[in-house]
Amino acid sequence: MHPRLRSPSSARRWRAVARVVPGLGLARGASRQGFVADLLSALTVGAMLIPQGLAYAQIVGVRPAAGLYAGIAGMLAYALFGPSRHLILGPEAGAAILTASALAPLAAGVDPARYASLAALLALMVGVLSLLGGLFKAGALADFLSRPILVGYVNGAALIIIGSQLAKLFGLERKAGDFAGQVYEVGANVQRAHVPTVLLGVGIIGVLVLLRGLLPRAPGPLILVVLTTVAGELLQWAQGGIQVVGALSPAPPAFGVPSVRFGDVRALLPAAFSLALVNYASSVLTGRIYADRFRYRLDTNQEFLGQAAANLATGLTQGFPVTGSDSRTAVNAAMGGRTQWVGVMASVVVLVFALFFTPLLRNLPLVTLASIVIVAAVYLMDVGSIVALWRVRPVEAVLAVATMLGVVVLGILQGILIAVVLALGDLIRRAARPHDAVLGERPGGAGFHDIERYEDAETIPGLVIYRFDAPLFFANARHLREQARALVADARTPVRWFVLDASAAFDLDVTAAEGLEKLRREFEEEGVVLGIAEARAPLRRMLRRTGLAQRMGKENLHPTVEQAVRSFLSLRAEGAAHRPEGVPPAPHAMH
């Protein structure tokens, strides 16, 4: 190696480039053994993507080849800029149905070219928003999409996907746009169903399910695409009324920026934001699974940049929004894929097929693609997670079901937004009425613990130690004050000190500070000293800024609960643990 390539400055430059383009960093250290494993994974991933890309393009409503080129551009761009070594980007059912839902209001009366341009524009907008998310380090935004919301979204999206394919499964013309309308439409016209199409679809679904159970590594969708295409050619199914894909001319992708109107951008912006956030969150969740399994770090801010690169590339090749694929990622890991080279080589596999072999699909039945999508959607559903949430925390299971129903009834974007509002409402509810405890000392110096949970924990006469397990803010300020006053009023012996264990109260807002000051004055009038123990640095800082620390006095701000107890006992032994000088005794103590 040339000496300059080993210089510290050269190494620093390479590391800087690798941080922005992680794929280059891994390619530099690739081994022959790893390359062979990546090649085998790439062949399998590419074989899976071909039928899935065609099927998901059908969901979006664009030409089938657009699904292939969306997969090519998405995989290649993410392989270079994405942080995950295993995540495979491309067309995916959830993103496809959200794209179709977003384009539906704009699709009335537009020609196919205009519709395809809108799909590409949406991909570019998702890419730009993802790029902004990466540049502004907005990885924490995905934290608002909690596990219950994602579980509900996945199940709701799966139902919508199934509904969108029912008409094709029965050989009917689809007219309705929403899930309920699609189900009703099929039910009302079931007597007009094309029986050969229904039988073929049911048979394909059965074979796909069997292959998943008996040969999970077999590329079932690809096998069924080949078999039904050959059968369609030999048996001339199209003449019998079974709808087929039709003529597909091999052509390279069309590069360029789609025509943009301000009205289109404004209309698509909510869906673009939702897609960018949901795609990012679901991809991070999937990527973390494999990062933990194979022990490497996943840069969540770089994930935004990987999503941006993939969607910008897809938009410039006249595709539609793409995201991480759970199924293809799982196959990649199972086949031994180790680096982003899998995405690069799988792109080449799909590109070769798109350029030279697409005419062979002219007799592919549309019901084959519909059946592939339906089976994928059924396996996408995750009812088990809802049951698990119910066992652990029922309110989160309810949130998941609410998200699912919102997605199905109102639409994906509206359902997700409602779920986020419900989740934030639940968070505020819990913080407004958090867990709290009166602490007592356990025998043998075992520390101070909740007297409700530990029967041997005993309180100290004249002292109440109260732990409040939440940050102190406007929603719980009154509750804290009322609880404190009730504890003092109901104590068996007159209370001289009330110590707030603030170990869990890491923050304080102005409303809560005013509430504490009011409580301090009320206690002072009753001869009770208010103290705070275990205050963390952010809370101590706010106590100083609001003036509470000065008014309470340094002697009443204790580093630990144990130190507060020692101070109380010491003053009591000296006869000084009493009401402030000049203050009359509390009414409840005068008898």
Secondary structure as a PSIPRED ss2 file (coil, helix, strand):
# PSIPRED VFORMAT (PSIPRED V4.0)

   1 M C   1.000  0.000  0.000
   2 H C   1.000  0.000  0.000
   3 P H   0.000  1.000  0.000
   4 R H   0.000  1.000  0.000
   5 L H   0.000  1.000  0.000
   6 R H   0.000  1.000  0.000
   7 S C   1.000  0.000  0.000
   8 P H   0.000  1.000  0.000
   9 S H   0.000  1.000  0.000
  10 S H   0.000  1.000  0.000
  11 A H   0.000  1.000  0.000
  12 R H   0.000  1.000  0.000
  13 R H   0.000  1.000  0.000
  14 W H   0.000  1.000  0.000
  15 R H   0.000  1.000  0.000
  16 A H   0.000  1.000  0.000
  17 V H   0.000  1.000  0.000
  18 A H   0.000  1.000  0.000
  19 R H   0.000  1.000  0.000
  20 V H   0.000  1.000  0.000
  21 V C   1.000  0.000  0.000
  22 P H   0.000  1.000  0.000
  23 G H   0.000  1.000  0.000
  24 L H   0.000  1.000  0.000
  25 G H   0.000  1.000  0.000
  26 L H   0.000  1.000  0.000
  27 A H   0.000  1.000  0.000
  28 R H   0.000  1.000  0.000
  29 G C   1.000  0.000  0.000
  30 A C   1.000  0.000  0.000
  31 S C   1.000  0.000  0.000
  32 R H   0.000  1.000  0.000
  33 Q H   0.000  1.000  0.000
  34 G H   0.000  1.000  0.000
  35 F H   0.000  1.000  0.000
  36 V H   0.000  1.000  0.000
  37 A H   0.000  1.000  0.000
  38 D H   0.000  1.000  0.000
  39 L H   0.000  1.000  0.000
  40 L H   0.000  1.000  0.000
  41 S H   0.000  1.000  0.000
  42 A H   0.000  1.000  0.000
  43 L H   0.000  1.000  0.000
  44 T H   0.000  1.000  0.000
  45 V H   0.000  1.000  0.000
  46 G H   0.000  1.000  0.000
  47 A H   0.000  1.000  0.000
  48 M H   0.000  1.000  0.000
  49 L H   0.000  1.000  0.000
  50 I H   0.000  1.000  0.000
  51 P H   0.000  1.000  0.000
  52 Q H   0.000  1.000  0.000
  53 G H   0.000  1.000  0.000
  54 L H   0.000  1.000  0.000
  55 A H   0.000  1.000  0.000
  56 Y H   0.000  1.000  0.000
  57 A H   0.000  1.000  0.000
  58 Q H   0.000  1.000  0.000
  59 I H   0.000  1.000  0.000
  60 V H   0.000  1.000  0.000
  61 G C   1.000  0.000  0.000
  62 V C   1.000  0.000  0.000
  63 R C   1.000  0.000  0.000
  64 P H   0.000  1.000  0.000
  65 A H   0.000  1.000  0.000
  66 A H   0.000  1.000  0.000
  67 G H   0.000  1.000  0.000
  68 L H   0.000  1.000  0.000
  69 Y H   0.000  1.000  0.000
  70 A H   0.000  1.000  0.000
  71 G H   0.000  1.000  0.000
  72 I H   0.000  1.000  0.000
  73 A H   0.000  1.000  0.000
  74 G H   0.000  1.000  0.000
  75 M H   0.000  1.000  0.000
  76 L H   0.000  1.000  0.000
  77 A H   0.000  1.000  0.000
  78 Y H   0.000  1.000  0.000
  79 A H   0.000  1.000  0.000
  80 L H   0.000  1.000  0.000
  81 F H   0.000  1.000  0.000
  82 G C   1.000  0.000  0.000
  83 P C   1.000  0.000  0.000
  84 S C   1.000  0.000  0.000
  85 R C   1.000  0.000  0.000
  86 H C   1.000  0.000  0.000
  87 L C   1.000  0.000  0.000
  88 I C   1.000  0.000  0.000
  89 L E   0.000  0.000  1.000
  90 G E   0.000  0.000  1.000
  91 P C   1.000  0.000  0.000
  92 E C   1.000  0.000  0.000
  93 A H   0.000  1.000  0.000
  94 G H   0.000  1.000  0.000
  95 A H   0.000  1.000  0.000
  96 A H   0.000  1.000  0.000
  97 I H   0.000  1.000  0.000
  98 L H   0.000  1.000  0.000
  99 T H   0.000  1.000  0.000
 100 A H   0.000  1.000  0.000
 101 S H   0.000  1.000  0.000
 102 A H   0.000  1.000  0.000
 103 L H   0.000  1.000  0.000
 104 A H   0.000  1.000  0.000
 105 P H   0.000  1.000  0.000
 106 L H   0.000  1.000  0.000
 107 A C   1.000  0.000  0.000
 108 A C   1.000  0.000  0.000
 109 G C   1.000  0.000  0.000
 110 V C   1.000  0.000  0.000
 111 D C   1.000  0.000  0.000
 112 P H   0.000  1.000  0.000
 113 A H   0.000  1.000  0.000
 114 R H   0.000  1.000  0.000
 115 Y H   0.000  1.000  0.000
 116 A H   0.000  1.000  0.000
 117 S H   0.000  1.000  0.000
 118 L H   0.000  1.000  0.000
 119 A H   0.000  1.000  0.000
 120 A H   0.000  1.000  0.000
 121 L H   0.000  1.000  0.000
 122 L H   0.000  1.000  0.000
 123 A H   0.000  1.000  0.000
 124 L H   0.000  1.000  0.000
 125 M H   0.000  1.000  0.000
 126 V H   0.000  1.000  0.000
 127 G H   0.000  1.000  0.000
 128 V H   0.000  1.000  0.000
 129 L H   0.000  1.000  0.000
 130 S H   0.000  1.000  0.000
 131 L H   0.000  1.000  0.000
 132 L H   0.000  1.000  0.000
 133 G H   0.000  1.000  0.000
 134 G H   0.000  1.000  0.000
 135 L H   0.000  1.000  0.000
 136 F C   1.000  0.000  0.000
 137 K C   1.000  0.000  0.000
 138 A C   1.000  0.000  0.000
 139 G H   0.000  1.000  0.000
 140 A H   0.000  1.000  0.000
 141 L H   0.000  1.000  0.000
 142 A H   0.000  1.000  0.000
 143 D H   0.000  1.000  0.000
 144 F H   0.000  1.000  0.000
 145 L C   1.000  0.000  0.000
 146 S C   1.000  0.000  0.000
 147 R H   0.000  1.000  0.000
 148 P H   0.000  1.000  0.000
 149 I H   0.000  1.000  0.000
 150 L H   0.000  1.000  0.000
 151 V H   0.000  1.000  0.000
 152 G H   0.000  1.000  0.000
 153 Y H   0.000  1.000  0.000
 154 V H   0.000  1.000  0.000
 155 N H   0.000  1.000  0.000
 156 G H   0.000  1.000  0.000
 157 A H   0.000  1.000  0.000
 158 A H   0.000  1.000  0.000
 159 L H   0.000  1.000  0.000
 160 I H   0.000  1.000  0.000
 161 I H   0.000  1.000  0.000
 162 I H   0.000  1.000  0.000
 163 G H   0.000  1.000  0.000
 164 S H   0.000  1.000  0.000
 165 Q H   0.000  1.000  0.000
 166 L H   0.000  1.000  0.000
 167 A H   0.000  1.000  0.000
 168 K H   0.000  1.000  0.000
 169 L H   0.000  1.000  0.000
 170 F C   1.000  0.000  0.000
 171 G C   1.000  0.000  0.000
 172 L C   1.000  0.000  0.000
 173 E C   1.000  0.000  0.000
 174 R C   1.000  0.000  0.000
 175 K C   1.000  0.000  0.000
 176 A C   1.000  0.000  0.000
 177 G C   1.000  0.000  0.000
 178 D C   1.000  0.000  0.000
 179 F H   0.000  1.000  0.000
 180 A H   0.000  1.000  0.000
 181 G H   0.000  1.000  0.000
 182 Q H   0.000  1.000  0.000
 183 V H   0.000  1.000  0.000
 184 Y H   0.000  1.000  0.000
 185 E H   0.000  1.000  0.000
 186 V H   0.000  1.000  0.000
 187 G H   0.000  1.000  0.000
 188 A H   0.000  1.000  0.000
 189 N C   1.000  0.000  0.000
 190 V H   0.000  1.000  0.000
 191 Q H   0.000  1.000  0.000
 192 R H   0.000  1.000  0.000
 193 A C   1.000  0.000  0.000
 194 H C   1.000  0.000  0.000
 195 V H   0.000  1.000  0.000
 196 P H   0.000  1.000  0.000
 197 T H   0.000  1.000  0.000
 198 V H   0.000  1.000  0.000
 199 L H   0.000  1.000  0.000
 200 L H   0.000  1.000  0.000
 201 G H   0.000  1.000  0.000
 202 V H   0.000  1.000  0.000
 203 G H   0.000  1.000  0.000
 204 I H   0.000  1.000  0.000
 205 I H   0.000  1.000  0.000
 206 G H   0.000  1.000  0.000
 207 V H   0.000  1.000  0.000
 208 L H   0.000  1.000  0.000
 209 V H   0.000  1.000  0.000
 210 L H   0.000  1.000  0.000
 211 L H   0.000  1.000  0.000
 212 R H   0.000  1.000  0.000
 213 G H   0.000  1.000  0.000
 214 L H   0.000  1.000  0.000
 215 L C   1.000  0.000  0.000
 216 P C   1.000  0.000  0.000
 217 R C   1.000  0.000  0.000
 218 A C   1.000  0.000  0.000
 219 P C   1.000  0.000  0.000
 220 G H   0.000  1.000  0.000
 221 P H   0.000  1.000  0.000
 222 L H   0.000  1.000  0.000
 223 I H   0.000  1.000  0.000
 224 L H   0.000  1.000  0.000
 225 V H   0.000  1.000  0.000
 226 V H   0.000  1.000  0.000
 227 L H   0.000  1.000  0.000
 228 T H   0.000  1.000  0.000
 229 T H   0.000  1.000  0.000
 230 V H   0.000  1.000  0.000
 231 A H   0.000  1.000  0.000
 232 G H   0.000  1.000  0.000
 233 E H   0.000  1.000  0.000
 234 L H   0.000  1.000  0.000
 235 L H   0.000  1.000  0.000
 236 Q C   1.000  0.000  0.000
 237 W H   0.000  1.000  0.000
 238 A H   0.000  1.000  0.000
 239 Q H   0.000  1.000  0.000
 240 G H   0.000  1.000  0.000
 241 G C   1.000  0.000  0.000
 242 I C   1.000  0.000  0.000
 243 Q C   1.000  0.000  0.000
 244 V E   0.000  0.000  1.000
 245 V C   1.000  0.000  0.000
 246 G C   1.000  0.000  0.000
 247 A C   1.000  0.000  0.000
 248 L C   1.000  0.000  0.000
 249 S C   1.000  0.000  0.000
 250 P C   1.000  0.000  0.000
 251 A C   1.000  0.000  0.000
 252 P C   1.000  0.000  0.000
 253 P C   1.000  0.000  0.000
 254 A C   1.000  0.000  0.000
 255 F C   1.000  0.000  0.000
 256 G C   1.000  0.000  0.000
 257 V C   1.000  0.000  0.000
 258 P C   1.000  0.000  0.000
 259 S C   1.000  0.000  0.000
 260 V C   1.000  0.000  0.000
 261 R C   1.000  0.000  0.000
 262 F H   0.000  1.000  0.000
 263 G H   0.000  1.000  0.000
 264 D H   0.000  1.000  0.000
 265 V H   0.000  1.000  0.000
 266 R H   0.000  1.000  0.000
 267 A H   0.000  1.000  0.000
 268 L H   0.000  1.000  0.000
 269 L H   0.000  1.000  0.000
 270 P H   0.000  1.000  0.000
 271 A H   0.000  1.000  0.000
 272 A H   0.000  1.000  0.000
 273 F H   0.000  1.000  0.000
 274 S H   0.000  1.000  0.000
 275 L H   0.000  1.000  0.000
 276 A H   0.000  1.000  0.000
 277 L H   0.000  1.000  0.000
 278 V H   0.000  1.000  0.000
 279 N H   0.000  1.000  0.000
 280 Y H   0.000  1.000  0.000
 281 A H   0.000  1.000  0.000
 282 S H   0.000  1.000  0.000
 283 S H   0.000  1.000  0.000
 284 V H   0.000  1.000  0.000
 285 L H   0.000  1.000  0.000
 286 T H   0.000  1.000  0.000
 287 G H   0.000  1.000  0.000
 288 R H   0.000  1.000  0.000
 289 I H   0.000  1.000  0.000
 290 Y H   0.000  1.000  0.000
 291 A H   0.000  1.000  0.000
 292 D H   0.000  1.000  0.000
 293 R H   0.000  1.000  0.000
 294 F H   0.000  1.000  0.000
 295 R C   1.000  0.000  0.000
 296 Y C   1.000  0.000  0.000
 297 R C   1.000  0.000  0.000
 298 L C   1.000  0.000  0.000
 299 D C   1.000  0.000  0.000
 300 T H   0.000  1.000  0.000
 301 N H   0.000  1.000  0.000
 302 Q H   0.000  1.000  0.000
 303 E H   0.000  1.000  0.000
 304 F H   0.000  1.000  0.000
 305 L H   0.000  1.000  0.000
 306 G H   0.000  1.000  0.000
 307 Q H   0.000  1.000  0.000
 308 A H   0.000  1.000  0.000
 309 A H   0.000  1.000  0.000
 310 A H   0.000  1.000  0.000
 311 N H   0.000  1.000  0.000
 312 L H   0.000  1.000  0.000
 313 A H   0.000  1.000  0.000
 314 T H   0.000  1.000  0.000
 315 G H   0.000  1.000  0.000
 316 L H   0.000  1.000  0.000
 317 T C   1.000  0.000  0.000
 318 Q C   1.000  0.000  0.000
 319 G C   1.000  0.000  0.000
 320 F C   1.000  0.000  0.000
 321 P C   1.000  0.000  0.000
 322 V C   1.000  0.000  0.000
 323 T E   0.000  0.000  1.000
 324 G E   0.000  0.000  1.000
 325 S C   1.000  0.000  0.000
 326 D H   0.000  1.000  0.000
 327 S H   0.000  1.000  0.000
 328 R H   0.000  1.000  0.000
 329 T H   0.000  1.000  0.000
 330 A H   0.000  1.000  0.000
 331 V H   0.000  1.000  0.000
 332 N H   0.000  1.000  0.000
 333 A H   0.000  1.000  0.000
 334 A H   0.000  1.000  0.000
 335 M C   1.000  0.000  0.000
 336 G C   1.000  0.000  0.000
 337 G C   1.000  0.000  0.000
 338 R C   1.000  0.000  0.000
 339 T C   1.000  0.000  0.000
 340 Q C   1.000  0.000  0.000
 341 W H   0.000  1.000  0.000
 342 V H   0.000  1.000  0.000
 343 G H   0.000  1.000  0.000
 344 V H   0.000  1.000  0.000
 345 M H   0.000  1.000  0.000
 346 A H   0.000  1.000  0.000
 347 S H   0.000  1.000  0.000
 348 V H   0.000  1.000  0.000
 349 V H   0.000  1.000  0.000
 350 V H   0.000  1.000  0.000
 351 L H   0.000  1.000  0.000
 352 V H   0.000  1.000  0.000
 353 F H   0.000  1.000  0.000
 354 A H   0.000  1.000  0.000
 355 L H   0.000  1.000  0.000
 356 F H   0.000  1.000  0.000
 357 F C   1.000  0.000  0.000
 358 T H   0.000  1.000  0.000
 359 P H   0.000  1.000  0.000
 360 L H   0.000  1.000  0.000
 361 L H   0.000  1.000  0.000
 362 R C   1.000  0.000  0.000
 363 N C   1.000  0.000  0.000
 364 L C   1.000  0.000  0.000
 365 P E   0.000  0.000  1.000
 366 L H   0.000  1.000  0.000
 367 V H   0.000  1.000  0.000
 368 T H   0.000  1.000  0.000
 369 L H   0.000  1.000  0.000
 370 A H   0.000  1.000  0.000
 371 S H   0.000  1.000  0.000
 372 I H   0.000  1.000  0.000
 373 V H   0.000  1.000  0.000
 374 I H   0.000  1.000  0.000
 375 V H   0.000  1.000  0.000
 376 A H   0.000  1.000  0.000
 377 A H   0.000  1.000  0.000
 378 V H   0.000  1.000  0.000
 379 Y H   0.000  1.000  0.000
 380 L H   0.000  1.000  0.000
 381 M C   1.000  0.000  0.000
 382 D C   1.000  0.000  0.000
 383 V H   0.000  1.000  0.000
 384 G H   0.000  1.000  0.000
 385 S H   0.000  1.000  0.000
 386 I H   0.000  1.000  0.000
 387 V H   0.000  1.000  0.000
 388 A H   0.000  1.000  0.000
 389 L H   0.000  1.000  0.000
 390 W H   0.000  1.000  0.000
 391 R H   0.000  1.000  0.000
 392 V H   0.000  1.000  0.000
 393 R C   1.000  0.000  0.000
 394 P H   0.000  1.000  0.000
 395 V H   0.000  1.000  0.000
 396 E H   0.000  1.000  0.000
 397 A H   0.000  1.000  0.000
 398 V H   0.000  1.000  0.000
 399 L H   0.000  1.000  0.000
 400 A H   0.000  1.000  0.000
 401 V H   0.000  1.000  0.000
 402 A H   0.000  1.000  0.000
 403 T H   0.000  1.000  0.000
 404 M H   0.000  1.000  0.000
 405 L H   0.000  1.000  0.000
 406 G H   0.000  1.000  0.000
 407 V H   0.000  1.000  0.000
 408 V H   0.000  1.000  0.000
 409 V H   0.000  1.000  0.000
 410 L H   0.000  1.000  0.000
 411 G C   1.000  0.000  0.000
 412 I H   0.000  1.000  0.000
 413 L H   0.000  1.000  0.000
 414 Q H   0.000  1.000  0.000
 415 G H   0.000  1.000  0.000
 416 I H   0.000  1.000  0.000
 417 L H   0.000  1.000  0.000
 418 I H   0.000  1.000  0.000
 419 A H   0.000  1.000  0.000
 420 V H   0.000  1.000  0.000
 421 V H   0.000  1.000  0.000
 422 L H   0.000  1.000  0.000
 423 A H   0.000  1.000  0.000
 424 L H   0.000  1.000  0.000
 425 G H   0.000  1.000  0.000
 426 D H   0.000  1.000  0.000
 427 L H   0.000  1.000  0.000
 428 I H   0.000  1.000  0.000
 429 R H   0.000  1.000  0.000
 430 R H   0.000  1.000  0.000
 431 A H   0.000  1.000  0.000
 432 A H   0.000  1.000  0.000
 433 R C   1.000  0.000  0.000
 434 P C   1.000  0.000  0.000
 435 H C   1.000  0.000  0.000
 436 D E   0.000  0.000  1.000
 437 A E   0.000  0.000  1.000
 438 V E   0.000  0.000  1.000
 439 L E   0.000  0.000  1.000
 440 G E   0.000  0.000  1.000
 441 E E   0.000  0.000  1.000
 442 R C   1.000  0.000  0.000
 443 P C   1.000  0.000  0.000
 444 G C   1.000  0.000  0.000
 445 G C   1.000  0.000  0.000
 446 A C   1.000  0.000  0.000
 447 G C   1.000  0.000  0.000
 448 F E   0.000  0.000  1.000
 449 H E   0.000  0.000  1.000
 450 D E   0.000  0.000  1.000
 451 I C   1.000  0.000  0.000
 452 E C   1.000  0.000  0.000
 453 R C   1.000  0.000  0.000
 454 Y C   1.000  0.000  0.000
 455 E C   1.000  0.000  0.000
 456 D C   1.000  0.000  0.000
 457 A C   1.000  0.000  0.000
 458 E E   0.000  0.000  1.000
 459 T C   1.000  0.000  0.000
 460 I C   1.000  0.000  0.000
 461 P C   1.000  0.000  0.000
 462 G C   1.000  0.000  0.000
 463 L E   0.000  0.000  1.000
 464 V E   0.000  0.000  1.000
 465 I E   0.000  0.000  1.000
 466 Y E   0.000  0.000  1.000
 467 R E   0.000  0.000  1.000
 468 F E   0.000  0.000  1.000
 469 D C   1.000  0.000  0.000
 470 A C   1.000  0.000  0.000
 471 P C   1.000  0.000  0.000
 472 L E   0.000  0.000  1.000
 473 F C   1.000  0.000  0.000
 474 F C   1.000  0.000  0.000
 475 A C   1.000  0.000  0.000
 476 N C   1.000  0.000  0.000
 477 A H   0.000  1.000  0.000
 478 R H   0.000  1.000  0.000
 479 H H   0.000  1.000  0.000
 480 L H   0.000  1.000  0.000
 481 R H   0.000  1.000  0.000
 482 E H   0.000  1.000  0.000
 483 Q H   0.000  1.000  0.000
 484 A H   0.000  1.000  0.000
 485 R H   0.000  1.000  0.000
 486 A H   0.000  1.000  0.000
 487 L H   0.000  1.000  0.000
 488 V H   0.000  1.000  0.000
 489 A H   0.000  1.000  0.000
 490 D H   0.000  1.000  0.000
 491 A C   1.000  0.000  0.000
 492 R C   1.000  0.000  0.000
 493 T C   1.000  0.000  0.000
 494 P C   1.000  0.000  0.000
 495 V C   1.000  0.000  0.000
 496 R C   1.000  0.000  0.000
 497 W E   0.000  0.000  1.000
 498 F E   0.000  0.000  1.000
 499 V E   0.000  0.000  1.000
 500 L E   0.000  0.000  1.000
 501 D E   0.000  0.000  1.000
 502 A C   1.000  0.000  0.000
 503 S C   1.000  0.000  0.000
 504 A C   1.000  0.000  0.000
 505 A C   1.000  0.000  0.000
 506 F C   1.000  0.000  0.000
 507 D C   1.000  0.000  0.000
 508 L E   0.000  0.000  1.000
 509 D C   1.000  0.000  0.000
 510 V H   0.000  1.000  0.000
 511 T H   0.000  1.000  0.000
 512 A H   0.000  1.000  0.000
 513 A H   0.000  1.000  0.000
 514 E H   0.000  1.000  0.000
 515 G H   0.000  1.000  0.000
 516 L H   0.000  1.000  0.000
 517 E H   0.000  1.000  0.000
 518 K H   0.000  1.000  0.000
 519 L H   0.000  1.000  0.000
 520 R H   0.000  1.000  0.000
 521 R H   0.000  1.000  0.000
 522 E H   0.000  1.000  0.000
 523 F H   0.000  1.000  0.000
 524 E H   0.000  1.000  0.000
 525 E H   0.000  1.000  0.000
 526 E C   1.000  0.000  0.000
 527 G C   1.000  0.000  0.000
 528 V C   1.000  0.000  0.000
 529 V E   0.000  0.000  1.000
 530 L E   0.000  0.000  1.000
 531 G E   0.000  0.000  1.000
 532 I E   0.000  0.000  1.000
 533 A E   0.000  0.000  1.000
 534 E C   1.000  0.000  0.000
 535 A C   1.000  0.000  0.000
 536 R C   1.000  0.000  0.000
 537 A H   0.000  1.000  0.000
 538 P H   0.000  1.000  0.000
 539 L H   0.000  1.000  0.000
 540 R H   0.000  1.000  0.000
 541 R H   0.000  1.000  0.000
 542 M H   0.000  1.000  0.000
 543 L H   0.000  1.000  0.000
 544 R H   0.000  1.000  0.000
 545 R H   0.000  1.000  0.000
 546 T C   1.000  0.000  0.000
 547 G C   1.000  0.000  0.000
 548 L H   0.000  1.000  0.000
 549 A H   0.000  1.000  0.000
 550 Q H   0.000  1.000  0.000
 551 R H   0.000  1.000  0.000
 552 M H   0.000  1.000  0.000
 553 G C   1.000  0.000  0.000
 554 K H   0.000  1.000  0.000
 555 E H   0.000  1.000  0.000
 556 N H   0.000  1.000  0.000
 557 L E   0.000  0.000  1.000
 558 H E   0.000  0.000  1.000
 559 P C   1.000  0.000  0.000
 560 T C   1.000  0.000  0.000
 561 V H   0.000  1.000  0.000
 562 E H   0.000  1.000  0.000
 563 Q H   0.000  1.000  0.000
 564 A H   0.000  1.000  0.000
 565 V H   0.000  1.000  0.000
 566 R H   0.000  1.000  0.000
 567 S H   0.000  1.000  0.000
 568 F H   0.000  1.000  0.000
 569 L H   0.000  1.000  0.000
 570 S H   0.000  1.000  0.000
 571 L H   0.000  1.000  0.000
 572 R H   0.000  1.000  0.000
 573 A H   0.000  1.000  0.000
 574 E C   1.000  0.000  0.000
 575 G C   1.000  0.000  0.000
 576 A C   1.000  0.000  0.000
 577 A C   1.000  0.000  0.000
 578 H C   1.000  0.000  0.000
 579 R C   1.000  0.000  0.000
 580 P C   1.000  0.000  0.000
 581 E C   1.000  0.000  0.000
 582 G C   1.000  0.000  0.000
 583 V C   1.000  0.000  0.000
 584 P C   1.000  0.000  0.000
 585 P C   1.000  0.000  0.000
 586 A C   1.000  0.000  0.000
 587 P H   0.000  1.000  0.000
 588 H H   0.000  1.000  0.000
 589 A H   0.000  1.000  0.000
 590 M C   1.000  0.000  0.000
 591 H C   1.000  0.000  0.000
